[in-house]
Amino acid sequence: MREHSFQQKEALVRFLLHKRASILANEKMELHENTGEYLNDKQLLNYLNFAYYSCGCESRKILEYEFIHPAEKNWWYQYYSKSTYYRMKHKAMDEFLHCLER
C-alpha cells in the first residue's frame, strides 16, 4: 500500500468502520473493487471484522473509542500523553489497514 497522510488514513478507517456499523443496521451489496464481484453484507462484515479483531488490544481500544463508539473528545487523557496517543492512533489505523490487505 502506498503511503497515505495521517488525515487520509483517518478518513479511510472512519469510513470503513462506519460502513461496518451500517452493515449491521442495513442490508446492502458492495462492489468489491479488486474482483468486480459483489460482496454481500455478511462477507463484507466478516472482512472488516477480521481486520478489526486481528489488531492488538490497544489498537482495538483506540479504534473503538475513536471510530466505532466515539467517546468524549479527549477520552485518551486518562491513558496516554498527547504524543503517545497520536503515535498509538497512527499505529492502530496502520494495523487495521494492513489487515485489510491480507
N, C-alpha and C positions, 0 to 999 in steps of 0.2 A: 504494500500500500504506500502511495506517495505521502510525503509529509504534509500535514494539514496544520493550520494555525490552531491555537487553543480554542478560539471562538468557533471555528469551523467544526472541530471535534465536539465541542459542547452542543452546538446546534444539531449535529447528526445524532449524538447519543440521546438528546432530548426528544428528537423526532422519533427515533426507534423505540424508545421506552414509552412514549406517548402512544405510538402505534400498538405496542403490546397491550397497553391498558384498553385501547379502543377495541381491539380484537376480543378481549374478554367481555366487552359490552355489546358488540355488534357482530354480525356475520357478513363478511366481505371477502372478496377474492383479490389478491395482489399479484401482479405480474412479476415474476422473478426475472430480474434484468439479465442474468447470465445465460439462462437457458431459453428464455422467452415463454416458458411454461407458467401456467397459473398455479400459485400455491394456495391451497385453501387455508382457512383461518387456523385450523389445528396444526398444519405443517409450519406456518409462519410463527405461530405462538411457540411451538416446540423449538424452532430455530433460535428465536430470541431468548427463550428460557435457557437453552443450552449455553448460550453466550453469557447470560447473567449468572447462572449457577456455576459456571466454570471460573468465574472471578474469585479472588480471595475474599475472606471475611471482611476486611477493612474496605476493600473496593466495593463490595456489595452494600456495606453500610453507607458509603458516600453516594453510590448510585440511588439507593433507596431514599435517603434524606434530600437529595438534590433533584432527582428526576421522577421518581415513582410516586412517592408520598411526600412532597416538599414540606419540610419542617419550617420553623420560623427562620427568618432571614439569616441570622448569624448563629445557627444551631451549633456550628463547629467550634465556637469559642471554648466550650467546656471540654473539648477533646484535643484540639490542635492549636499550635501557633498559626498565624496567618500564612507564613511561608510553608510550613508543613502541610497545612490544609490544601493550598494550591498545588503543591507537589503531589499529594495523595490524590487529589481530584484528577489531575492530569494522568496519573498512573491508572486510576480506576477507569477513566474513559479509554485510554490506550488498551488496557486489558480487555475490556468489553469489545471494542472494535477488532482487536486481534483475534478474539474467539470467533467472531463472525466470519473471519477469513478462512477458517479451517475447513 
